[in-house]
Amino acid sequence: MLKQPASYKQQMEKLRVRGCTISDEKFCEQVLSQLNYYRLSAYFLPFKQADGAYRPGTNFYTVFKMYEFDMKLRRVLFSAIEEIEVYVKAQIAYYHAHKYGAAGYLDANNYNSSHSHDKFIAHIDKEKQNNSTTLFVRHHNQKYAGLFPIWVIMEIFTFGMLSKFYADLLVPDQKYLAKSLFNSMPGNVKSWLRCYTDLRNICAHYGRLYYRIFSAIPAGFANASADSKRRLFGAILAAKELYPDKRKWDAEVLSEITALTEQYAQVVQLKHIGFPPDWKKTLRKGSEPKGIQRIFRVRNRWSKKRR
């Protein structure tokens, strides 16, 4: 049987019974009315004991400030996420188009043995349908009988689709892109894209980052602890490696994360998001921008090969 709805007064009483101190009832009711009790209750997890009660000293205002920190951090990360997504889509589409042609993504021979082409095409058809009223989708449906070049179809790929697209590429293609774009190995890049997909989806749906265990673990970070890689820190490590501009990451993204941790230092425990003592050093990309133009070499290489 489902639980019955509770008034804000009843919700406050429930928090008090569990051991939460509420010094300002008006403020508490305002927060509960704006956020929803269920959403906020997840931020009490670090204070929860085995019997369901909260640890002594648990304060409603402190929990709300943790929520506020999480919300602001999510905004910072989502801004970086947008740049990563646009960049990765553009670079993979450019490479694939110049090697295999505008519609090469429709050829099952251009993928490895783990690729399920029928499922892939079904996902594409679903996204075409979901975006059928979008101007560029409507244009290609009407003028080109529903045939899209890869640089267009990429615009309606979810990032989960893009992550799987990379994982299904032939090994030489994975190697080239991993080296050219991220100076790394395919296995690392596959794991970063998987971690990034989780982070993106959580941020896009206003999910909780604080005190969360992530399902994917980023590869290639031997010095990071297993706990750190399972928490938000691991997802941010992956985002750092995928982010295209080193200077901008350090000057804007890392700078804003640092400012937030300092602003909320009295209420936030960095271990709850997996941040180690040297997290600032570990999250710094360096002072030189990534050479985005490296990928452009593929055009001449494959053009000559096809002559």
N, C-alpha and C positions, 0 to 999 in steps of 0.2 A: 504494500500500500504506500502511495506517495505521501511525503511529508506535507503538512498543511502550511499555508503561507503565514508568516509571522510579521507583526507590526514592527516598526523601528524600535519602539520601546521594548518589545519582546526580544528583538535581536540584541539590543544592548544588554538586557538581563542575561541572555545566553552567554555573551562574552564575559560578563562579570562572574557568572557561576563557574566558568572554566578558569577563572583566575586573572582576567584582564582588568587592569585599572583604567577607569574612565573618569577623568577629572572634569571634563567639559561635555556635558550631555548634548548641548545644542550643537557643538561642533561635530560630535560623533554622529548624531542623527543626520546632519547635513551631508557628511561623508557617505553614510550608508545609503542615503537617498540618491546620491550622484553616481556611486560606484557599483552598487549591488553587494549585498552581504557575501554572496557566494564567491564573487571575484576577489574581494578583499580577504576572505578567510584563508586563501592560499598563502598569504604573506605572514600568517601566524605559524606556518609550519616549522620555522627554526626554533620556535618557543614551545612546541608541543611535546608533551611527555608521553610515555607509554600508555598511561591511563586516559589519555585524551585531554587532560587538564594542561594549562599553560604554566611554564616555569614561574616561580615567584619573581615579581618585578616587571612582568610583561605589561607594557603600557600601550594604550590605543594610539596615542599620538606618535610614538616611536614606530609602530607598525605602519601608520599612514605615511610617515616620512620615507620608510622603505619603499612603499608603493610609488611615491612621488619620484624617488631616485630611479626606480625601475622604468617608469614612464619616460623620464627625460633621457635616460640611457638608450632606450628603445628608439627614440627620435634621432639621436646622434647616429646610431648604427644603421637606421633605415636610410638615412641620407647617403651613407657610404655604400649600402646595399644597391641603391639605384645606379650608382656609377659603375659598380662591379658588373651588374647585370647587362647594362647597355654595352659596356666594353667587351665582355666575353662573347656576347651574341654577335657583335660586329666583327670581331676578329675571327671567330670560327666560321662565320658565314663567308667572309672574304676569302679565307684559305680554301674552303670547300668548293666555292664557286669557281675559283681559278684552277683548281685541280680537276674537278669532276664536271664542271658546267653548272649552269643555272638550276637545272632540275636533277642534278646528280644525286641529291638526297633521296630521290624516289627509286633509285636502283639498289636492290638488295645486295648486289655484289660489292658495294662500297662499304660494307660493314663486316664486323667479325662474327664468329659462330654463335656468340651469345645473343645476338640481335634477333628480335622477333619482329619481322617486317610488317606482318599483318596488324599486330598491336600498335606499332608505330604509326602506320597509316590511319588506323582507327582513332588514335589520339589526335592526329592532325585534323581529321574530318570533324571530330568533336569540337576542337578549338575554332575551326572555321564556322561551325554552326553557332557556337557561343558568341562569336564576334561578327555574325552575319550582317549586322546593321552598321558596322564600322566602315567608313568610306573606302579605305584601300582594299578591304576584303570584298566589298560589294563591287568595286571596280574590276578586280581580277576575276571575280565570278562571272561578271557580265562580258567583259572584253576578251578574256583569255580562257573561257570555259572552265574556270575553277583551277587553272594551273598557276602556281605561284613560284617565282624564283626563290632560292634559298634565303637571300637577303631580305625578302619580304615575309616569307613564312616564319622566319625566326622571330618576327615581331609579335606573333601570337603564341609562341612556345611558352609554356610555363617554365620556370627554372628547373623544375624536376625533369621535364622533358629534355632540356638542354644538357643537364647533368648526365642523363641516360644516353643522349646522343653522343656525347664525348666518350663515354665508357664503351659504346658500341662501335666506335670507329676502328678501322684497321690499325694494327699496332704501329706501323710507320707514321701514320697520321697523328696518332696520340703522342708519339715521341716528339715529332716535329713541333706540334703546338705546345707541349709541355716545356720544351727547351726554349722555343722562340718567345713565348709569352711570359713564362714564369721561371725560366732557368731551373727547371726541376725535372723530376721523373714522372711518367704517366700515373704510377700508383699513388704518388702524393697528390697530384692534381685531381684524380678521381675522388680521393677522400675529401679534399678541400671543397670540391663542388658539392659533394654530399652533405658535408657539415653546413656549408653556406645555404643550401636548400632548406635545411631545418631552421636555421636562424632566420632566413627570409620569411618563411611561412609563419613563424611565431610572431615576428615583428608586424607582419602584414595583418594579423588577426588580433593585435594588441595583447598577445599572450605574455605570460610571466617569464622573465629571464632570471630573476633573483631566486637563488636556492633551487635551481632546476638541474636535473640530470639529463643530458642530451643523449640521444640514441647513437649518434655517429661520433667517431673519434678521429681527429686529424692525424694523418701520417707525417713522418719526417721531423718530429720534434722530440728527439731522444732525451733532451734535458728537462722536459716538462713532466710533472708527475701524472700518474694515471687519473687521479682525482681532478687535477686541473684540466686535463684534456676532456674529461666527461662533463665539465661544467661550462659556463659561459666563456671562460677564458679560452678554452679549446676552439670554440666557434669563432671567437675574435681573432685567434691566431690564423685560422683558415682565411678569414676575410682579409686580414693583413696581407697574406701572400697573393690573394687574387686582386687586390686593389691596384689600379694601374699607375698611380702617381705617388712616388715615395715622398716627395716634399709635401704634397697636400695631405697625405695620411698623417705625417708627423705634425704638421703645422695646424691642421684642423681637426681631424678625427681623434688622434691620440691626445691632442691638447684639450679637447672638450671632455674626453673621458677622464683625464687627469683632473680637470676643474670640477667635475661632478663628484669624484671620489673625495676631493678636499672639502667641497661644500657639505657633503653628507657624512663626513668622517665620524661624527658622534653617534650615528645610528646604524651605519652600514658596516658589516663585517666582510672584508674582502675575501676571506676564505669561503664564504657562502657562494661566491661566483668564481671560485677557483683561482683567484689572483695570487701568485706567489710574491714573496718580498721584493724580487727584482722585476716585477711585471712591466714597469715603464721601459726598462732596457730591452726586455724581450719583445715588447710590442712595437718598438721603434723600427721603421723600415730602413732608415738611412737618409742621407742628404741628396742623393742623386735620383732624378726622375727615371722611371722605367722607360726603356727605349721602345716606345710603342711602334716606331717605324720598322722595327726588325721584321715584323710579319709581312711587310710589303714586298720583301725580297722574293716571296713565294710566287708572285705574279710572273716575274721574269723567268724564274726557274722552270715553272711548269709550262709557260708559253713556249720556251725553247724546246722543251721535251716533246711538245705536241706537234712541232713543225716537221 
